[in-house]
Amino acid sequence: MENKKETDARNNSVESASDSGPHLEHGIIKVRKHPKWFMMLQFFLCILVPTLFLAIYITEHNRSLHAAKSEITSWRLDTSTNYTMDLNYWKKQTTSEDRHYYFNISTVVEAAPDGIVRNLTVINGQYPGPLVEANAGDTLYIHVQNQMQDDPTTIHCHGLLFNQGQSFNDGAAYINQCPIPPNGGKYTYEIKLDENQWGTYWYHSHYGAQYADGVFGPLVIHSAKERALIDDYDEDIVIMVNDYYHDMANDYLPEYLGPDNENTEPTPDDGLIEGTNKFDYDSATYVVPNGDSRNVTYVNSTLPVINLDKEKKYRFRLINAGFFAPINFGIDKHVLEIIEADGTNTEKATMDSIDMSVGQRYSFFLQKPDEELSHYWMRARFDTFCFAEDNSNLNPEIDAIVTYEKNSNVDPATESWPYNGGDVQCRDLNQTLLKSLDQKVPLVSNGSTKPDVIIELDVSFLIGAYQLDRGYLNDMTYTALKNSSTMYELAFNAENNPIRVLGDSSLQTKNDGQYLLNFDKRGQIVDLVLNNYDDGAHPFHMHGHKFWVLTVGDKGYFKEEYYDPNVGKMNFDNAIARDVVGISGFGYAVLRFVVDNPGVWPFHCHIGWHIESGLMMQINELQSEYSNWSTYPQSWADLCRAIE
């Protein structure tokens, strides 16, 4: 039962309420009348003021959301426009021009290419890097300003020959140049492009593991000479694929390079096409990289969409800009007609899909299927057999949508080509399927299939002092000079340096972590015979040259009898000339090049982790020529003198 105080209190409350509003009397609602001014004041206080505050809140909230969205998306490069080229413009260019590009390199906080928020190192505040274009014969200027607070940087234009007496601008840190210092350091790469070099290339930082964090982008050289060799086409589009990590690359290095790690490379968390993907995030199962305790932030991201016109003929320029992982690439129900590999035009070769090692590029014409659907899947699939450890975050298939119906959000429903997770030997594309279109393998003057010089290079990973596992070519692992670059020392101190003095006639020199092959005779033909004693595959890249891939073996080791053309093991006619080739575990390859480009050229595995582990050497080419050049920019020399 209620006590009297509670009853009186409730009655008083009812009376108070009834005095100021409607009340019930004998089942009829009666309304007490108030003056008009009182009603207007009540309306203002009860309705207008809350509405006003709500409007202010919504406006501010939307402004905050817009600001947050801008902060999240302003770093994203619009690859749908930036990676599509204006063919008419380049066709109209008939004279050599100066092409200027400006790169401001900085760190962007809280970007999310696939939805997982992390920091990136970027060019001009955006990810991925912008397309660089020029015509053969142009002079390319890349003006770099390093706005990072702590890290030096460089830019290497991967695949460019630098054969106009400018090998010092190749961009390999501590080899061709000293790095550009942080906090506003500047350097301009001036690159005179060969009139006979064209095709698909890319650029990236060649300092540490930096390009894994975003300092990379496509580079295309147009040419009327190339257009005369291939079929005409309507549109030209770059497709860039890369593996992707959810943490800064340097955070993985201590464990990877530390003791008791037998070359167990970090497996990627994801992959991107055109710099984007939609990661399938589940907070219950997601594994934070490096055992970090940081909170993971996920924002919405989208799959890339490639809009096509079914009436047009497309040239796609495909780049594997990854740090580690090979891929298998294709588009459902389409045929890829290969016309270029690493800047070399090829005889046409049709394929359903392409196997690609890191650093490689292919151009293909897209052949549409007979059945006309409006949407198809573009797929880039990682070869999981190439990974030393599992990563539960990773979906080994990266997808994009190819649509012939613009502005559609419908997911494709097409069937893919068969794929079983990859190749157990982690093999590159069969190089015998590729034939150079307008180039022949160079032979010595007497027509012999043997070269002037044969160098055998044994590839291995060995555990040495302090239980550290490092990459070796023969018995040498590369370590960078601490306060100079190899080319600076060999050019400016040719007779007095710890690496190789000019008068030394040794074909091979090994000093201070610097393994050099020394070629001083212009026009020599050299074969590098690589025997891979490691169980992992290695995509080898040569700076300053294209090499002819005479043969690649999946297993076993090269035998000299293979030089006999009757054995049929090597192509001495129209083998593909390129700058990256993959060699599978316990396999071999023979690569031929001509000594004709003065400079110091890195030769290394292009897996970023392996570069950091020392799987690199240098080709010291025509030192007697480049040590006498008077064309070194003062700004280039100053980069080394600043750290002496």
C-alpha positions in Angstrom: 0.0 0.0 0.0 1.1 3.6 -0.7 1.8 5.8 2.3 0.1 9.2 2.5 3.2 11.2 1.6 3.6 9.3 -1.7 -0.1 9.7 -2.5 0.0 13.5 -1.8 3.1 13.9 -3.9 1.5 12.2 -6.9 -1.7 14.2 -6.6 0.3 17.4 -6.4 2.2 16.4 -9.5 -1.1 15.7 -11.4 -2.5 19.0 -10.3 0.5 20.9 -11.4 0.4 19.3 -14.8 -3.3 19.9 -15.2 -2.9 23.5 -14.5 -0.7 24.1 -17.5 -2.2 22.0 -20.2 -5.0 19.7 -21.3 -6.9 17.8 -18.6 -9.6 15.2 -18.5 -12.9 16.0 -16.9 -15.8 13.5 -17.1 -14.2 11.9 -20.2 -13.9 15.1 -22.1 -10.6 16.8 -22.9 -10.6 20.5 -22.1 -7.9 22.9 -23.1 -7.0 25.8 -20.8 -6.6 29.0 -22.9 -3.4 31.2 -22.7 -2.5 34.6 -24.2 -1.1 34.5 -27.7 2.3 35.8 -26.7 2.6 32.9 -24.2 1.8 30.4 -27.0 4.4 31.9 -29.3 7.0 31.8 -26.6 6.2 28.2 -25.9 6.4 27.4 -29.6 9.8 29.1 -29.8 11.2 27.3 -26.7 9.9 23.9 -27.4 10.3 23.6 -31.2 12.4 26.3 -32.8 15.3 26.2 -30.3 15.7 22.4 -30.4 15.4 22.5 -34.2 18.0 25.2 -34.4 20.4 23.2 -32.2 19.7 20.0 -34.2 20.4 21.8 -37.5 23.7 23.2 -36.1 24.7 19.7 -34.9 23.9 18.1 -38.2 25.8 20.8 -40.1 28.9 20.4 -37.9 28.6 16.6 -37.9 28.4 16.5 -41.7 31.3 19.0 -41.9 33.3 16.6 -39.6 32.3 13.6 -41.7 33.3 15.5 -44.8 36.6 16.5 -43.3 37.2 12.9 -42.1 36.3 11.6 -45.5 38.6 14.1 -47.2 41.4 13.2 -44.9 40.8 9.5 -45.7 40.5 9.9 -49.5 42.5 12.9 -50.5 45.7 10.8 -50.4 44.2 8.4 -53.0 45.5 9.1 -56.6 42.7 8.9 -59.2 44.3 6.2 -61.2 41.2 5.9 -63.5 42.3 9.1 -65.1 46.0 9.4 -64.2 46.8 5.9 -65.6 45.0 6.4 -68.9 47.1 8.1 -71.5 46.2 10.7 -74.1 47.3 8.9 -77.3 46.5 11.8 -79.6 48.8 14.1 -77.6 51.8 11.8 -77.9 51.2 11.0 -81.5 51.4 14.8 -82.3 54.8 15.2 -80.7 57.4 15.2 -83.4 60.3 17.0 -81.8 62.2 16.2 -78.6 61.0 18.0 -75.5 62.0 18.6 -71.9 59.5 16.8 -69.6 59.4 18.1 -66.0 57.9 16.1 -63.1 58.0 17.2 -59.4 58.1 14.7 -56.6 57.6 15.8 -53.0 58.2 12.8 -50.9 56.5 12.7 -47.5 54.7 10.6 -44.9 50.9 10.5 -45.0 49.3 9.5 -41.7 46.2 7.3 -41.6 45.7 6.2 -45.2 43.8 3.1 -46.1 44.3 1.7 -49.6 42.4 -1.5 -48.7 40.5 -0.3 -45.7 43.1 -1.0 -43.0 44.4 2.3 -41.8 48.2 2.7 -41.7 50.9 5.3 -42.5 52.3 5.5 -46.1 55.4 7.1 -47.6 54.0 8.9 -50.7 54.8 11.2 -53.7 52.9 14.5 -53.8 50.7 13.4 -50.9 49.0 10.6 -52.9 49.1 6.8 -53.2 50.2 5.3 -55.5 52.7 7.5 -57.4 51.7 9.4 -60.5 52.2 8.3 -64.1 55.4 9.7 -65.7 55.3 9.9 -69.5 57.8 11.0 -72.2 58.7 10.4 -75.8 61.8 8.5 -76.9 64.5 11.2 -77.4 63.0 13.5 -74.8 64.9 14.8 -71.7 63.2 13.8 -68.5 63.6 15.9 -65.4 62.4 14.5 -62.1 62.7 17.1 -59.4 62.7 15.4 -56.0 62.3 17.1 -52.6 62.6 14.9 -49.6 60.1 16.2 -47.0 60.4 13.3 -44.7 61.8 14.1 -41.3 64.2 11.2 -40.8 64.7 9.1 -43.9 66.9 9.7 -46.9 65.5 8.7 -50.3 66.3 8.1 -54.0 64.4 7.5 -57.2 65.4 4.7 -59.6 63.7 4.6 -63.0 63.6 0.9 -63.4 64.6 -0.3 -66.8 65.9 2.9 -68.2 69.3 2.6 -69.8 70.8 5.9 -68.8 73.1 5.3 -71.8 73.6 9.0 -72.7 76.5 9.4 -70.2 74.2 9.7 -67.2 74.6 6.5 -65.3 75.1 8.5 -62.1 71.4 9.3 -62.2 70.3 5.6 -62.0 69.3 6.2 -58.4 70.5 3.1 -56.5 71.5 4.5 -53.1 75.2 4.1 -52.2 75.9 2.6 -55.6 75.1 5.2 -58.3 74.5 8.1 -55.9 74.4 9.1 -52.3 70.8 9.5 -51.1 68.8 12.7 -50.9 68.8 13.8 -47.2 65.6 14.4 -45.2 64.2 17.7 -44.1 64.0 19.4 -47.5 66.9 17.8 -49.3 66.6 18.2 -53.1 68.0 16.6 -56.2 67.0 16.7 -59.9 67.4 13.6 -62.1 68.1 14.8 -65.6 67.7 11.8 -68.0 68.3 12.0 -71.7 66.2 9.3 -73.2 67.5 7.1 -75.9 65.6 7.5 -79.2 65.6 3.7 -79.5 64.2 3.0 -76.0 60.5 2.9 -75.5 57.8 0.8 -73.7 56.6 0.2 -70.2 58.8 0.9 -67.1 58.3 2.1 -63.6 60.1 4.1 -60.9 60.6 3.4 -57.2 62.7 4.4 -54.3 66.0 2.5 -54.2 66.7 3.3 -50.6 66.1 0.5 -48.0 62.6 -1.0 -48.0 61.0 2.3 -48.8 59.2 1.5 -52.0 57.1 -1.1 -50.2 55.5 1.8 -48.3 54.4 3.8 -51.4 57.3 5.5 -53.3 56.7 4.0 -56.7 54.7 4.5 -59.9 54.5 3.8 -63.6 56.7 5.2 -66.3 55.9 5.0 -70.0 58.0 6.0 -73.0 56.1 6.6 -76.2 57.6 6.3 -79.7 56.6 6.6 -83.3 59.2 3.9 -84.0 57.3 1.5 -81.7 53.9 2.4 -83.3 55.3 1.4 -86.7 56.1 -2.1 -85.3 52.7 -2.9 -83.7 49.0 -2.7 -84.5 47.1 0.5 -83.9 44.9 0.8 -80.9 42.4 3.3 -79.4 43.2 3.5 -75.7 46.4 3.0 -73.5 46.0 2.1 -69.8 48.4 1.2 -67.1 47.4 -1.6 -64.7 49.6 -1.7 -61.7 49.5 -4.6 -59.3 51.5 -4.9 -56.0 51.6 -6.9 -52.9 50.8 -4.9 -49.8 51.6 -4.9 -46.1 49.6 -3.5 -43.2 52.7 -2.0 -41.5 55.7 0.0 -42.5 58.4 -2.2 -44.1 61.1 -1.2 -41.7 59.1 -2.6 -38.9 59.5 -6.1 -40.4 63.2 -5.9 -41.0 64.6 -6.5 -37.5 63.0 -9.9 -37.3 63.7 -10.8 -40.9 67.4 -9.8 -40.7 67.8 -11.0 -37.1 69.4 -14.2 -35.9 67.8 -17.6 -36.3 65.7 -16.5 -39.3 66.5 -18.7 -42.3 65.2 -16.3 -45.0 61.6 -16.4 -43.9 60.3 -13.4 -45.7 57.2 -11.6 -44.3 54.2 -12.7 -46.2 52.0 -9.9 -47.5 48.6 -9.1 -45.8 46.9 -8.1 -49.1 47.4 -7.0 -52.7 46.2 -4.0 -54.7 45.2 -3.3 -58.2 45.5 0.4 -59.2 46.4 1.1 -55.6 43.2 -0.1 -54.0 41.3 -3.2 -52.8 38.6 -4.1 -50.3 40.0 -6.0 -47.4 37.7 -8.5 -45.8 38.2 -7.4 -42.2 37.0 -9.4 -39.2 38.1 -8.1 -35.9 37.9 -11.6 -34.3 40.3 -13.2 -36.7 42.5 -10.4 -37.9 46.2 -10.7 -37.0 48.0 -7.4 -36.3 51.4 -7.4 -38.1 54.5 -7.9 -36.0 52.6 -8.8 -32.9 51.8 -5.2 -32.4 49.3 -4.2 -29.8 48.1 -1.1 -31.7 44.4 -0.7 -32.4 43.3 -1.5 -35.9 41.1 1.0 -37.7 39.1 -0.1 -40.7 37.3 2.2 -43.1 35.3 1.4 -46.1 37.2 0.8 -49.3 36.2 -0.3 -52.8 37.4 -2.6 -55.5 39.0 -0.9 -58.5 36.7 -0.5 -61.6 38.1 -0.5 -65.1 35.6 1.2 -67.5 35.9 0.0 -71.1 34.1 0.7 -74.4 33.3 -2.4 -76.3 33.9 -0.6 -79.6 37.5 0.3 -78.8 40.8 -1.6 -78.9 42.8 -1.5 -75.7 46.5 -1.7 -74.9 47.1 -2.6 -71.3 50.5 -2.0 -69.7 50.7 -4.4 -66.8 53.3 -3.8 -64.0 54.1 -6.1 -61.0 55.3 -3.3 -58.7 55.3 -5.6 -55.6 58.0 -6.0 -53.0 58.0 -9.8 -52.8 55.2 -11.8 -54.5 54.9 -13.1 -58.0 51.4 -13.1 -59.5 49.3 -14.8 -62.1 47.2 -12.2 -64.0 44.2 -12.5 -66.3 40.7 -11.3 -67.1 37.8 -13.8 -67.1 36.9 -15.0 -70.6 39.3 -12.6 -72.3 42.5 -13.5 -74.2 45.7 -11.5 -73.7 47.7 -10.8 -76.8 51.3 -10.1 -75.6 53.1 -7.4 -77.6 55.8 -6.2 -75.1 57.9 -7.5 -72.2 60.0 -5.1 -70.2 60.2 -2.5 -73.0 61.0 -5.0 -75.7 58.4 -5.6 -78.4 57.6 -9.2 -78.9 56.2 -11.4 -81.6 52.5 -11.8 -80.7 51.8 -14.5 -78.1 48.2 -15.2 -76.9 47.6 -16.3 -73.4 44.7 -16.8 -71.0 46.9 -15.5 -68.1 50.4 -14.3 -67.4 52.8 -15.4 -64.7 54.8 -12.4 -63.5 57.8 -11.9 -61.2 58.3 -8.7 -59.2 59.6 -5.9 -61.4 58.4 -7.3 -64.7 56.1 -5.5 -67.2 53.9 -6.7 -70.1 51.8 -5.0 -72.7 48.9 -6.8 -74.2 46.0 -6.2 -76.5 42.7 -7.3 -74.9 40.7 -9.7 -77.0 37.1 -9.6 -75.9 35.0 -12.8 -75.7 32.3 -13.7 -78.2 29.6 -13.6 -75.5 29.0 -10.0 -74.6 28.5 -9.6 -70.9 28.7 -6.2 -69.3 31.0 -7.1 -66.3 34.0 -9.4 -65.8 36.5 -10.1 -63.1 40.1 -9.0 -63.5 42.2 -11.2 -61.2 45.7 -11.1 -59.9 46.6 -14.2 -57.9 49.6 -14.7 -55.6 51.6 -17.9 -56.0 51.3 -19.0 -52.3 54.0 -21.7 -52.9 56.5 -18.8 -53.0 55.7 -17.8 -49.4 57.8 -19.3 -46.5 55.0 -18.8 -43.9 51.2 -18.5 -43.9 49.4 -15.3 -43.2 45.8 -15.7 -42.2 45.0 -12.1 -43.2 45.9 -12.8 -46.9 43.4 -13.6 -49.6 45.7 -14.7 -52.4 43.3 -13.4 -55.1 43.1 -9.7 -55.8 40.1 -8.6 -57.9 39.0 -5.6 -60.0 35.9 -5.2 -62.0 36.1 -4.7 -65.8 32.9 -3.2 -67.1 31.6 -2.3 -70.5 28.7 -0.5 -68.8 29.8 2.7 -67.1 28.9 3.6 -63.6 27.5 0.2 -62.7 28.0 -1.4 -59.3 27.0 -4.9 -60.3 29.5 -7.6 -59.4 30.5 -9.8 -62.3 29.2 -13.3 -62.4 31.7 -14.8 -64.8 33.8 -18.0 -64.4 37.5 -17.7 -64.0 40.2 -19.7 -65.6 41.5 -22.7 -63.6 44.0 -22.0 -60.9 45.2 -24.3 -58.2 47.0 -21.9 -55.9 50.2 -21.4 -57.9 53.2 -23.4 -59.1 55.1 -25.4 -56.6 58.4 -24.4 -58.1 57.4 -20.7 -58.1 58.3 -20.5 -61.8 58.3 -17.4 -64.0 56.4 -17.4 -67.3 58.1 -19.8 -69.7 60.5 -17.5 -71.4 60.7 -19.6 -74.6 57.1 -18.3 -75.4 58.5 -14.8 -75.8 60.4 -13.8 -79.0 62.0 -10.4 -79.5 60.2 -8.8 -82.5 63.0 -6.7 -84.0 66.1 -7.7 -82.2 68.7 -10.5 -82.5 70.9 -12.1 -79.9 74.4 -10.6 -80.3 77.2 -13.0 -81.3 80.9 -12.6 -81.3 82.7 -11.6 -84.5 83.4 -15.1 -85.7 79.8 -16.1 -85.3 80.3 -18.5 -82.3 77.5 -19.0 -80.0 79.9 -18.6 -77.0 80.5 -15.1 -75.6 83.8 -13.3 -75.0 83.4 -13.8 -71.2 81.5 -16.3 -69.1 80.9 -15.5 -65.4 79.3 -18.1 -63.2 77.3 -16.8 -60.3 76.1 -19.2 -57.5 73.0 -17.9 -55.7 72.5 -18.9 -52.1 71.4 -18.0 -48.6 74.0 -18.8 -45.9 74.0 -18.5 -42.2 77.2 -16.8 -41.0 78.4 -14.9 -38.0 75.9 -14.3 -35.1 73.5 -16.8 -36.8 72.5 -14.2 -39.4 71.2 -15.5 -42.7 72.3 -13.4 -45.7 72.0 -13.6 -49.5 75.2 -14.5 -51.4 76.4 -14.3 -55.0 79.3 -16.6 -55.1 80.9 -16.0 -51.7 79.9 -12.4 -51.3 77.0 -10.6 -49.7 76.5 -6.9 -50.4 76.9 -4.3 -47.7 76.5 -0.6 -48.6 79.3 2.0 -48.1 78.6 4.0 -45.1 79.4 7.5 -46.3 79.8 7.5 -50.1 78.7 5.7 -53.3 80.6 3.2 -55.3 80.5 5.3 -58.5 81.6 8.4 -56.6 84.6 6.6 -55.3 85.5 5.0 -58.6 85.0 8.2 -60.6 86.6 10.8 -58.2 89.1 8.6 -56.5 89.9 6.2 -59.4 93.5 5.6 -58.2 92.9 5.7 -54.5 89.9 3.9 -53.1 89.2 0.7 -51.1 87.0 -0.8 -53.8 88.9 -1.1 -57.1 91.7 1.1 -58.4 91.6 1.9 -62.1 94.9 0.0 -62.8 93.6 -3.3 -61.4 93.1 -5.6 -64.3 91.2 -8.2 -62.2 87.9 -9.3 -63.8 86.4 -9.7 -60.3 87.2 -7.7 -57.2 85.8 -8.3 -53.7 86.4 -5.6 -51.1 84.5 -4.1 -48.2 81.2 -5.8 -49.1 81.6 -4.7 -52.7 81.6 -7.5 -55.2 82.4 -6.0 -58.7 82.6 -7.5 -62.1 85.0 -5.3 -64.0 84.6 -4.9 -67.8 86.9 -2.4 -69.5 86.6 -3.4 -73.1 83.8 -1.8 -75.1 81.7 -4.2 -77.2 82.6 -7.4 -75.2 79.8 -10.0 -75.1 79.3 -11.3 -71.6 77.2 -14.3 -70.4 76.1 -14.5 -66.7 75.5 -18.1 -65.8 73.3 -18.2 -62.6 73.0 -21.4 -60.7 70.4 -21.1 -58.0 71.4 -23.2 -55.0 68.5 -21.8 -52.9 65.2 -23.5 -52.6 63.4 -20.1 -53.3 62.9 -18.4 -56.6 64.7 -15.1 -57.4 63.7 -12.5 -60.0 67.0 -11.0 -61.1 67.2 -7.5 -62.4 70.1 -5.7 -64.2 70.4 -1.9 -64.1 71.5 -0.1 -67.3 70.9 -3.0 -69.6 68.5 -5.4 -71.1 69.8 -8.9 -71.2 68.9 -11.7 -73.6 67.5 -14.7 -71.8 69.3 -17.5 -73.6 67.9 -20.2 -71.4 66.1 -20.8 -68.1 66.1 -24.2 -66.4 63.6 -25.3 -63.8 66.0 -27.7 -62.2 69.6 -28.8 -62.4 72.6 -26.7 -63.4 73.9 -25.3 -66.6 76.3 -27.3 -68.7 78.7 -25.8 -71.2 77.6 -28.3 -73.8 74.4 -26.3 -74.0 76.3 -23.7 -76.2 76.1 -26.3 -79.0 73.1 -25.1 -81.0 72.4 -28.7 -82.0 71.6 -29.5 -78.4 68.7 -27.1 -78.6 68.8 -25.8 -75.1 69.5 -22.1 -75.9 68.0 -19.5 -78.2 70.8 -17.7 -80.1 68.4 -16.0 -82.6 65.5 -14.0 -81.2 65.5 -14.7 -77.4 63.6 -12.2 -75.4 65.6 -9.2 -74.2 64.4 -7.8 -70.9 65.7 -6.6 -67.5 64.0 -9.0 -65.0 63.8 -12.8 -65.2 62.7 -15.2 -62.5 64.8 -18.3 -61.7 63.1 -21.0 -59.7 64.5 -22.8 -56.7 67.5 -25.0 -57.7 67.2 -23.8 -61.3 69.5 -21.9 -63.5 69.6 -19.2 -66.3 72.0 -17.8 -68.8 71.8 -14.0 -69.4 73.7 -12.2 -72.2 74.6 -8.5 -72.4 77.0 -6.3 -74.3 79.6 -4.0 -72.6 78.6 -0.6 -74.0 77.2 1.5 -71.2 79.8 3.2 -68.8 78.8 3.2 -65.2 78.3 1.1 -62.0 75.3 -1.1 -62.4 73.6 -3.1 -59.7 72.6 -6.7 -60.4 70.3 -8.1 -57.8 67.3 -10.1 -56.9 64.3 -7.8 -57.0 62.6 -9.2 -54.0 62.9 -6.3 -51.6 63.7 -8.4 -48.6 66.5 -10.1 -50.5 68.1 -6.8 -51.5 68.1 -5.9 -47.8 69.8 -9.3 -47.1 72.6 -8.5 -49.5 71.7 -10.5 -52.6 73.3 -7.9 -54.9 76.5 -7.2 -56.7 77.7 -4.5 -59.1 78.9 -4.4 -62.7 81.7 -1.9 -63.1 81.6 -1.0 -66.7 84.1 1.0 -68.7 85.6 2.7 -65.6 88.3 4.2 -67.8 85.6 6.2 -69.6 83.3 7.3 -66.8 86.2 8.3 -64.4 87.2 10.9 -67.0 83.7 12.4 -67.5 83.4 16.1 -66.8 79.6 16.1 -66.8 78.9 15.1 -63.2 76.4 17.6 -61.7 77.7 19.5 -58.7 74.5 18.7 -56.9 75.2 15.0 -57.4 78.7 15.2 -56.0 77.4 17.4 -53.1 75.1 14.5 -52.0 78.2 12.5 -51.1 80.3 15.3 -49.9 77.6 16.2 -47.4 78.1 12.9 -45.6 81.9 12.6 -45.9 
